[in-house]
Amino acid sequence: SSSRGRTRINIFGTVLRLSCCSMALNLKVLFVLASCNRAVAFLVPAGEAVANNRISHLDSVSLRGAQRNQGTSFVGVSASSGCLRGIAAFAVAAAMLASHTARQARKPVVGGNWKCNPDSMSKLDGLVANINACDTSQCDVYFCPSPLHVAYCADKTTNGAKCTPQNCNFTGCGAYTGEMSVEQMKDLGISQVLIGHSERRGEFGIFPMDDNNSLTTKLKYIQDAGMSCVYCIGEPLSIREKGLEEVIAEMHVQLTPIYSLLDPSNVVIAYEPVWAIGTGVTATPEDAQATHKGIRDLIAEHASAEVAEGIRIQYGGSANAANAPDLSAQPDIDGFLVGGASLKPEFKEIVAAISKAKA
């Protein structure tokens, strides 16, 4: 419980009070409560006690030594229980931030991919109005018009939503028929681009226009230009049917060339279960969370824990106003890449749902 800038934690009758000044430094505190035969480790990010792991037969000598070294500097620490052999408190640097704190720091992000829609420019104002109806105070919003409509839409938002083209080349301006360069985008005031969507990777019978290698080159080109990127990854039904382990293995294949380029300040990952795109079939919240966590674990292992905790991962499989609240409740889902529903007024409800869940 919290009051007047202090957090009060009651663990097995032991009352601990932490001042907000220490939590403001983004530290996590590890409290180890040792009994005669076992201890329970609690990870306490931002004053929230979470049972983390059970440790059998903790070395009481080491514990007492840690207690002598660390002291009992926290206000209100009581060790009067006869079963307790000692209490050790450790402050861990901000580089080891607790997941709870990192989740709070990841601002939700929702994108609308209009794909090859609408069929008339006369409908663009209505679609832009749906974007402007979104409350962006607690959620970043972007939208992806078709290439022919980008220039018209680029300066039409009133709430900070970003016009985000659906692709770019990696060579700049020149003799590259049918391509768009980031230099052209920047001239329109555009600062973000989406790449790697499954429909450009060759799904749905379209000839593959990108692969993991070309997308890696594009990502570096985008970053070097000072722009941000929404980078899409995902698996087809044939891989999903083999189980989560195979899905994560495929995500590793797609992420391997870009681990070193992942930067939470300019890269958002959009995970697309390809089998769910445009089908109306959505992964269950539990399945989506398991995949997002698997992706985050890969990034922690192959990039860094800091990158993994900071980078935002969107879900992109037929998200809509009806399923957004349950999906938003999952800790590793940081937003949505919305297809069909982004062409409807309900888009603002999706933004509102995740803004509420992550507040």
PyMOL commands that set and color helices and strands:
alter all, ss='L'
color gray80, all
select helices_A, chain A and resi 20-24+60-70+94-96+99-105+121-132+147-153+182-187+198-201+203-205+212-224+237-240+244-261+274-276+285-302+305-310+324-328+340-343+347-358
alter helices_A, ss='H'
color red, helices_A
select strands_A, chain A and resi 2-3+6-11+14-19+28-34+38-45+50-56+86-92+109-113+140-144+162-163+192-195+228-235+267-273+312-315+335-338
alter strands_A, ss='S'
color yellow, strands_A
deselect
rebuild
show_as cartoon
